[in-house]
Amino acid sequence: MKDEDFERVQIKSNQTVDIREFVELSEIEPVYFNEPYYLAPAKGGAKAYALLRNALERTGLVGIAKVVIRPPREHLAAIKPLDGILMLETLRFQDELRSPSDVPVPKVEIGPKELEMALSLVKAMASKWAPAKYHDEYRERLMELIEQKVKAGGKELPAPKRQGKQPAQGKIIDLVSLLQESLGQTQKAGKGRSAKTKQARAEHKKAA
């Protein structure tokens, strides 16, 4: 393939969103959603924008569209109302997704007590979604470094100090470890009961 070949199949961007149909948002599985964009009306398109937004708000439907954001790629997208505006969220095509059946997940038996412990743990950690309390720590540290370099005026910054033991930043619960620990305790308890049973039977035979 040459550059000319890719140019032949390139789809040009025309700054339009081609809506093909309307579907229930709940029908789109989360794995299809990719990247969100805010939509603004083009010049002279404010009324059409408002009509579409209000219609989607009233019906609860989302528009499925084709759009070219960055040529040469064409994207599938969902258009939905959000806080008085329209948002376009690009979707993955079906052939871009791996089938869940391809993932090697071993089958295991789960006991009622193990499941009850997992449910209790999840319920104890349940909270309301508050995205503002989560931060991109790498980005924050990078911005701090940039500010330090600007203040240094091109001078070499001192070597970073070796970090010792990091202070605890709240209690972090490893669900998998807890489940494994619980499973191990259950198995040990089962073996203990089995040993006691065998011992009791042996003593009973001896007495007989």
C-alpha positions as CSV (number, residue, x, y, z in Angstrom):
1,M,0.0,0.0,0.0
2,K,1.2,3.5,-0.9
3,D,0.2,6.9,0.4
4,E,-1.9,7.4,-2.7
5,D,-3.9,4.3,-1.9
6,F,-4.9,5.6,1.5
7,E,-5.9,8.9,0.0
8,R,-8.3,7.1,-2.4
9,V,-10.3,5.7,0.5
10,Q,-10.0,8.6,2.8
11,I,-13.3,10.1,4.0
12,K,-13.4,13.9,4.1
13,S,-14.7,15.7,7.1
14,N,-17.7,17.9,6.3
15,Q,-18.4,19.1,9.8
16,T,-21.8,17.4,9.8
17,V,-23.4,14.7,11.9
18,D,-25.4,12.2,9.8
19,I,-28.0,10.7,12.1
20,R,-29.2,7.3,10.9
21,E,-31.7,6.2,13.6
22,F,-32.8,6.6,17.2
23,V,-32.5,3.9,19.8
24,E,-32.9,3.4,23.6
25,L,-29.7,4.4,25.5
26,S,-30.1,1.3,27.6
27,E,-29.8,-0.9,24.5
28,I,-26.2,0.2,23.9
29,E,-23.7,-1.8,26.0
30,P,-21.1,0.2,27.9
31,V,-18.2,-1.4,26.0
32,Y,-19.2,0.4,22.8
33,F,-18.7,3.9,24.3
34,N,-15.4,5.5,23.5
35,E,-14.9,9.3,23.7
36,P,-17.3,12.2,24.5
37,Y,-17.6,15.6,22.7
38,Y,-19.8,18.6,23.3
39,L,-21.9,19.7,20.3
40,A,-22.7,23.3,19.5
41,P,-25.0,24.5,16.7
42,A,-23.5,25.8,13.5
43,K,-24.5,29.3,12.3
44,G,-28.2,29.3,11.6
45,G,-28.7,25.9,13.2
46,A,-29.8,27.0,16.7
47,K,-33.5,26.0,16.2
48,A,-32.7,22.6,14.7
49,Y,-30.3,22.0,17.6
50,A,-32.9,23.0,20.2
51,L,-35.6,20.8,18.5
52,L,-33.4,17.8,18.5
53,R,-32.2,18.3,22.1
54,N,-35.8,18.7,23.4
55,A,-37.1,15.7,21.4
56,L,-34.3,13.5,22.8
57,E,-35.1,14.7,26.3
58,R,-38.8,14.0,25.9
59,T,-38.4,10.6,24.3
60,G,-35.4,9.3,26.2
61,L,-33.8,8.2,22.9
62,V,-30.3,8.8,21.5
63,G,-29.4,9.4,17.9
64,I,-27.0,7.0,16.2
65,A,-24.9,8.8,13.7
66,K,-21.9,8.6,11.4
67,V,-19.3,11.4,11.8
68,V,-15.8,12.2,10.6
69,I,-13.9,14.0,13.4
70,R,-10.3,13.4,12.4
71,P,-9.9,12.2,8.8
72,P,-9.5,9.7,7.4
73,R,-11.4,7.8,10.1
74,E,-15.2,7.6,10.2
75,H,-16.8,7.1,13.5
76,L,-20.0,5.7,14.8
77,A,-21.5,8.0,17.5
78,A,-24.4,8.4,19.9
79,I,-26.0,11.8,20.4
80,K,-27.7,12.5,23.7
81,P,-28.9,15.5,25.7
82,L,-26.9,16.5,28.8
83,D,-27.6,19.5,31.0
84,G,-29.2,21.6,28.3
85,I,-26.8,20.8,25.5
86,L,-26.1,17.9,23.1
87,M,-23.2,15.5,23.6
88,L,-21.7,13.3,21.0
89,E,-20.0,10.2,22.2
90,T,-18.1,8.1,19.7
91,L,-18.8,4.4,19.6
92,R,-16.6,1.4,18.7
93,F,-17.7,-0.7,15.8
94,Q,-18.7,-4.2,16.7
95,D,-15.7,-5.7,14.8
96,E,-13.4,-3.7,17.1
97,L,-14.5,-5.5,20.2
98,R,-13.2,-8.8,21.4
99,S,-15.8,-11.4,22.3
100,P,-16.2,-12.0,26.1
101,S,-16.1,-15.7,25.3
102,D,-12.5,-15.3,24.2
103,V,-11.4,-14.3,27.7
104,P,-10.1,-17.4,29.7
105,V,-12.0,-17.2,33.0
106,P,-11.9,-20.5,34.9
107,K,-15.2,-21.8,36.4
108,V,-15.2,-22.0,40.2
109,E,-17.8,-23.0,42.8
110,I,-18.8,-20.2,45.2
111,G,-20.2,-21.1,48.6
112,P,-23.1,-19.2,50.2
113,K,-20.9,-17.9,53.0
114,E,-18.2,-16.6,50.6
115,L,-20.8,-14.8,48.6
116,E,-22.3,-13.3,51.7
117,M,-18.9,-12.0,52.8
118,A,-18.3,-10.4,49.4
119,L,-21.7,-8.8,49.4
120,S,-21.1,-7.4,52.9
121,L,-17.8,-6.0,51.8
122,V,-19.2,-4.3,48.7
123,K,-22.1,-2.8,50.6
124,A,-19.7,-1.5,53.3
125,M,-17.7,0.3,50.6
126,A,-20.8,1.6,48.7
127,S,-20.9,5.4,48.2
128,K,-22.3,8.0,45.9
129,W,-20.4,8.7,42.7
130,A,-18.4,11.9,43.3
131,P,-15.8,12.2,40.4
132,A,-14.3,15.4,41.9
133,K,-12.6,13.4,44.7
134,Y,-10.5,11.5,42.2
135,H,-7.4,13.2,40.7
136,D,-4.9,12.4,38.0
137,E,-1.8,12.3,40.3
138,Y,0.6,11.9,37.5
139,R,-0.7,15.1,35.8
140,E,-0.6,17.1,39.0
141,R,3.0,16.1,39.7
142,L,3.9,16.9,36.1
143,M,2.4,20.4,36.3
144,E,4.3,21.0,39.6
145,L,7.6,20.0,37.9
146,I,6.8,22.3,34.9
147,E,6.2,25.2,37.3
148,Q,9.5,24.4,39.1
149,K,11.4,24.4,35.9
150,V,9.9,27.7,34.9
151,K,10.8,29.3,38.2
152,A,14.4,27.9,37.9
153,G,14.8,29.8,34.6
154,G,16.6,27.0,32.8
155,K,18.8,26.0,35.7
156,E,19.2,22.4,36.5
157,L,16.8,21.2,39.2
158,P,18.2,19.3,42.2
159,A,18.0,15.6,42.1
160,P,14.8,14.3,43.6
161,K,15.0,12.8,47.0
162,R,14.6,9.1,47.3
163,Q,11.2,8.3,48.6
164,G,11.0,6.3,51.7
165,K,8.0,4.5,53.0
166,Q,4.9,6.2,51.6
167,P,2.3,7.4,54.2
168,A,-1.0,5.7,54.2
169,Q,-3.5,7.6,52.2
170,G,-6.7,6.1,53.5
171,K,-7.7,2.5,53.9
172,I,-7.4,0.6,50.6
173,I,-9.2,-2.8,50.6
174,D,-8.1,-5.5,48.3
175,L,-11.3,-7.4,47.6
176,V,-9.6,-10.3,45.9
177,S,-7.1,-10.9,48.8
178,L,-10.0,-10.8,51.3
179,L,-11.9,-13.3,49.3
180,Q,-8.9,-15.6,48.9
181,E,-8.2,-15.3,52.7
182,S,-11.9,-16.2,53.4
183,L,-11.7,-19.1,51.0
184,G,-8.5,-20.4,52.7
185,Q,-10.1,-20.2,56.1
186,T,-13.2,-22.0,54.9
187,Q,-11.0,-24.8,53.4
188,K,-8.9,-25.1,56.6
189,A,-12.1,-25.3,58.7
190,G,-13.4,-28.0,56.5
191,K,-10.2,-30.0,56.8
192,G,-10.3,-29.6,60.6
193,R,-13.8,-30.9,60.8
194,S,-12.8,-33.9,58.6
195,A,-9.8,-34.7,60.8
196,K,-11.9,-34.6,64.0
197,T,-14.5,-36.9,62.4
198,K,-11.8,-39.4,61.4
199,Q,-10.3,-39.3,64.9
200,A,-13.7,-39.8,66.5
201,R,-14.4,-42.8,64.3
202,A,-11.0,-44.4,65.1
203,E,-11.6,-44.0,68.8
204,H,-15.0,-45.5,68.4
205,K,-13.6,-48.6,66.7
206,K,-10.9,-48.9,69.4
207,A,-13.4,-48.8,72.1
208,A,-15.5,-51.4,70.4
